[in-house]
Amino acid sequence: MVLHELLSEWEAHGLQNDADQSDKLKKYLNITRDTGEFLSVLVKAIKARTILEIGTSNGYSTLWLASSLLARGQVYTIEKNEAKAAEAKRNFERAGLLYKITQLVGDVRSELAKVPQNVDMIFLDADRSLYLSLAEKLFDLLNTGGLLVCDNAVSHESELTEFVDWVRPHKHLSVSLVPVGKGELLVYKGSK
C-alpha cells in the first residue's frame, strides 16, 4: 500500500477514534490533512535534514514530516503516552519509514535532552501549557535559518498567548500566523 493511501486510512481512523472517545487522553487529536500537506511543503522548502516533533500521538503528523525529508533526514519525535507511542511505531513500520524516525517516550522536559543534535525544524503539537517553559531550550535546539511550527494557533490562540509574547521581542525571530487547519504559528530563527 502506498503512503498516501495509508495516510488516508489513518486520517479516517483518527477522526473516527476521536468521535468515539470521551476520554481526551485516548483521542489522537491529529492534524488536519491540509496541515499535513502544508508541513510537507515547508520541510521540502527549507530542505530540512533534522526535525523535532513534540507530540507524536499515533504518528500521523510524524509520517507527513518523515516522508518529506531528504533521503538521510531524521525526525525525533517525543510522546509521553506509551500506548500511543507503541501504536505510532507500528504505523511507522507499516509505512516503511521507521528508519527515518527516532522515538523518545516520556515527559518532554526530560526527553528533550536526549535529542542528539540541533534541528532544522520543530513541530509543536502537545501540551500547550509547557511551551513557554520550553521556549528557550527549543530555540537553542533550532538551527539558524530553522523554522518552528506550532499547531492549534487559531483554535487555541488564548493558550499560546504567553508563548507568542515571549517570542515577539526577540529580534532574530520572525513570526507569521497561517490560517491552515487549526492555525499554524510559524517562527523563523534568523541570525542574532
C-alpha positions, 0 to 999 in steps of 0.5 A: 500500500502506498503512503498516501493511501495509508495516510488516508486510512489513518486520517479516517481512523483518527477522526473516527477514534476521536468521535468515539472517545470521551476520554481526551487522553485516548483521542489522537487529536491529529492534524488536519490533512491540509496541515499535513500537506502544508508541513510537507511543503515547508520541510521540502522548502527549507530542505530540512535534514533534522526535525523535532516533533513534540507530540507524536500521538499515533504518528500521523503528523510524524509520517507527513514530516518523515516522508518529506525529508531528504533521503538521510533526514531524521525526525525525533519525535517525543510522546509521553503516552506509551500506548500511543507511542507503541501504536505510532511505531507500528504505523511507522513500520507499516509505512516503511519509514521507521528508519527515518524516525527516532522515538523518545517516550516520556515527559518532554522536559526530560526527553528533550535532552536526549535529542542528539543534535540541533534541528532544522525544524520543530513541530509543536503539537502537545501540551500547550501549557509547557511551551513557554517553559520550553521556549528557550531550550527549543530555540537553542535546539533550532538551527539558524535559518530553522523554522518552528511550527506550532499547531492549534494557533487559531483554535487555541490562540488564548493558550499560546498567548504567553508563548507568542509574547515571549517570542515577539521581542526577540529580534532574530525571530520572525513570526507569521500566523497561517490560517491552515487547519487549526492555525499554524504559528510559524517562527523563523530563527534568523541570525542574532 
